[in-house]
Amino acid sequence: MVDSHASDPAHVAQPRWSVSAAQAERAGPAAGPEITLLRPADDVDSPEVTILIPAVNEEATIAEFVAWCHEGLRRAGAVGEVLIVDSSTDRTAQLALDGGARVLKTPKRGLGRAYIDALPFIRGKYVIMGDADCTYDFRQLAPFVAAMRSGTEYAMGSRWKGSIERGAMPALHQYFGTPFTTWILNRLYGSHFSDIHCGMRGITRAALYRMGLESQSWEYASEMVLKSVRMGLVTTEIPVTFYKDRNGRLSHHKRSGWFSPFQAAWINLRAMFVHGAEFFLFKPGILLLSLGLLLTLPLSFGNITVGPVTFSLYWMLIGLTMSVLGLQSIFFGCLAAVFLDYTGRSRQRWRQVFGYTGTVMASGLLFALGFGLSVAVLVHYLTHDFSLPPPASVIDHLAIAGLMFMIMGFSTFCFTLLLHATEVHYGDRGDVGA
């Protein structure tokens, strides 16, 4: 599992390390009231690769980890920088600086937020992410660098295609949690990943900026994977080696308590479901609508008996409900696809399918047809001492079909308005009227 930067808004401790005068001179201006960049003595110019690593209280491993990074860059034949996004209260930042890493001091606001805070400070064309605890072997950077040099935009590490040291993962994570959530994501998005929670991954800086990460915590990992699919990035998996924690080191999950892994799993699933909303809407909606129409339309002229079962007006009401729910689900699925569309293809396709003029006219005709079928019930009601026809009459059946057509026509009209409203864009209104 990846390391946590669990939010702690009530207390942000001051670092217990000092910066030499030379380091302070190289630090440059603060990036903001809460973010400061510190540069090492041997800072590089124009790096090709940025190794981007959040860290919280990793003084036991950070020096060795930074050394691993430099060794990995040498093996890959790449000029690179190590950028540690640090929220520690121990000597992690000082040791990283001494080892030749850049250090971005930030408040402790979450793992995903650490990556977001670092975006303006990334200089490399290629970005490799991971953990500072020496559980991923950053001496093996060459395959990531080679893949991205060859055109890969997103290089996802895979412990399942690489190796997992005995004891490196709890059995619940290794044999259930990670395989199960990976299977869910692959089903939702039609992808073929083997390890969506691998903390070691590479991405081009251009793709990372276009991705627009928003997750503040653990779910950043799933957000990156699913957005890589949405964006149609050129993707490959890289086998990686995963080691167990060093003796005496507690993982961030264990530091956060027994519930932490389950919380991480839940928020990752939440990210998958929100970003894959149309999976739960579009195809189930088609099924519901088909079954509803199959149950409703044949009953429009009266009851139908098949063997011992008589399909009556009440079955027709069930069919109407299914049809309306199915149509609404389809429309919501279309809107979800439009809102979550990186490429613009979904937006263009659905606007062509539901062209404004044709769809509005069709929805109006459907509503009028439904009203015409339903008006017979109103006439009967007014001409028969305000009483409704018996449930088995054809008038009732036609009225139910008419109500369904009216609802579907109006829903289609409203959906068409919303779909084409997504074309509307406003300029920067600034402080007009302020």
Sequence and secondary structure as in RCSB ss.txt:
>XXXX:A:sequence
MVDSHASDPAHVAQPRWSVSAAQAERAGPAAGPEITLLRPADDVDSPEVTILIPAVNEEATIAEFVAWCHEGLRR
AGAVGEVLIVDSSTDRTAQLALDGGARVLKTPKRGLGRAYIDALPFIRGKYVIMGDADCTYDFRQLAPFVAAMRS
GTEYAMGSRWKGSIERGAMPALHQYFGTPFTTWILNRLYGSHFSDIHCGMRGITRAALYRMGLESQSWEYASEMV
LKSVRMGLVTTEIPVTFYKDRNGRLSHHKRSGWFSPFQAAWINLRAMFVHGAEFFLFKPGILLLSLGLLLTLPLS
FGNITVGPVTFSLYWMLIGLTMSVLGLQSIFFGCLAAVFLDYTGRSRQRWRQVFGYTGTVMASGLLFALGFGLSV
AVLVHYLTHDFSLPPPASVIDHLAIAGLMFMIMGFSTFCFTLLLHATEVHYGDRGDVGA
>XXXX:A:secstr
        TT     S    HHHHHHH S SSSS EEE  TT  SS SEEEEEEESS TTTHHHHHHHHHHHHHH
HT  EEEEEEE  SSSHHHHHHHTT EEEE     HHHHHHHHGGG  SSEEEE  SSSSB TT  HHHHHHHHT
T SEEEEEEEEEEE TTSS HHIIIIIHHHHHHHHHHHHT   S TT S EEEEHHHHHHH     STTHHHHHH
HHHHHTT  EEEEEEEE    TT   HHHHH TTHHHHHHHHHHHHHHHHTGGGGTHHHHHHHHHHHHHHHGGGT
TS EEETTEEE HHHHHHHHHHHHHHHHHHHHHHHHHHHT SSSHHHHHHHHHT HHHHHHHHHHHHHHHHHHHH
HHHHHHHHTTT    TTSHHHHHHHHHHHHHHHHHHHHHHHHHHHHTT      TTTT 
